[in-house]
Amino acid sequence: MRPELEQAIQAARTLPAEDLPGLIGALEEVKATALVRLTAPALQPQAQDSWLDIGEASQLTSMSRSYLYRHADSLPFVRHEGRALRFSAIGIQQYLSGKRRR
């Protein structure tokens, strides 16, 4: 038995029956947290993102300005700032690398 769990085992053996639902709930929280960490992708430190204007995004993506304007609502790397559009440099890189894999 792992030393971290020995107190939980002892509590399960000795707690009054009315306190066991609380113990079970706490153990389920531990289990859920461990499962999330096990199944979630590893979190990488995020590089500082930069927000590009339409000209910079057009050059980086090799897409025309008009294409970017027409498809702004369906592109995952676009943010609306009032009437202006801003484009995530990291989002563009991820989008383009995903397109190449298909």
N, C-alpha and C positions, 0 to 999 in steps of 0.2 A: 504494500500500500504506500502511495506517495505521502511523504510527511505533511504536505499541504492539506491533505484530505483527512488526516487522522482526527482532527478536531470535529470535522463534520460527521464522521462515523461515530465518534463518541457521543456527539449531540443526538444523533439518530437513535442511539441505544438508550440514552438516559433522559431525554426531554419528556415532559408530560405530553400525553397524547394531544392535548389542545394546542400545543406549540408546534407540532409536527407540520401542519399545513404551511406555516411561515418558513420553516426550514426547507421544505420541498420547493417552495416558491424561490427562495434564495439560490438553491441548487440549480433550478431551471434557468435562472438568470445567468449563473456561471456557465452552464451548458450552452445557452444561446450565444453568449459572448464568445466562447471558444469556437463554436461552429461558424459564426460570422467571420472571425479571424482566419479560420481554416479555409473557408470557401471564397472569401473576398479576394480580389486581386491585390497583390502587394502594393502598398501606397509608395509611390516614388516621390522624392522631393520635387516639387513643381518648379520648373524654371520660371523666371520672371517673364510674363507674357507682355508683348507689346501690341498695341492696337494701331493698325495701319489704315491709311485712307484708301480711297478707291483706286488711285493710281498705283500705289505700292502693292495693293492686293492683286490688281490686274497683272502686274509684272511677275509677282511671285507665283500666281496660279496659271499664268499663260491664258487667262480668260479675258475676253474683252470687257471693257467697262459696262457696256450695255447689257451683256450677259449677266454680270454680277448684279446690276440694278434689277433686271427682270427676275432673277432667281433668288434674291436676297432673303425672301421669307422661307425658302426651302433649304438654304445652306446653313449647316450647323455652326459655322464660325463667324456669323454676322451678328452684330449688335446695332440696334437703332439708338441713336442719340439725337433726339428731336427729329429733324428732317435729314440729318446726316447719317451715313452708315460708317461703322467701324468694323474692321476685320481682324480677328485674332490670329497672330502669326503662328502660335502653337496649334491652334485649331486648323489652320490651313495645312500645316505640315502633317497633322494626323489624318486629315481628310484625304490629302494626296497620297499618303502611304497606304491608306485603306483602299483607295481606288486602284493602285498598282497591283495589289495582291489578288484582286478578283480575276 
